[in-house]
């Protein structure tokens, strides 16, 4: 199921398109694993924070936050482009 936003009389309403599937698991995995890895091994060293020791307590909240961000971004993109696809 896919959500989409439609404008009706100047008010945004939610449009549901059940014929399209949203990749929920892929969004969570991309957000959680890819973004956390980039943050820990590319962004942090560029800021002078080097990965060392037990990183799990520091990476666990980042993983959760990035997974939610990935899911939210995917849902928003799918919602705003739901009516624009031509099959």
URZI-V933924 format. One record per residue. RES is the residue in one letter. PSI is psi in whole degrees, 0 to 359 (999 if undefined). Layout:
# URZI-V933924
res=<RES/RES>
psi=<PSI/PSI>
This chain:
# URZI-V933924
res=<X/X/X/X/X/X/X/X/X/X/X/X/X/X/X/X/X/X/X/X/X/X/X/X/X/X/X/X/X/X/X/X/X/X/X/X/X/X/X/X/X/X/X/X/X/X/X/X/X/X/X/X/X/X/X/X/X/X/X/X/X/X/X/X/X/X/X/X/X/X/X/X/X/X/X/X/X/X/X/X/X/X/X/X/X/X/X>
psi=<143/138/146/152/131/151/127/113/40/2/133/126/156/132/128/127/92/348/347/139/143/132/79/313/317/322/316/318/315/310/315/311/306/311/324/320/316/318/319/325/353/305/310/314/328/333/358/11/106/139/124/155/209/106/352/314/331/327/335/310/326/320/312/313/319/325/317/321/315/319/316/319/317/317/318/316/315/324/318/345/15/319/1/353/137/118/999>
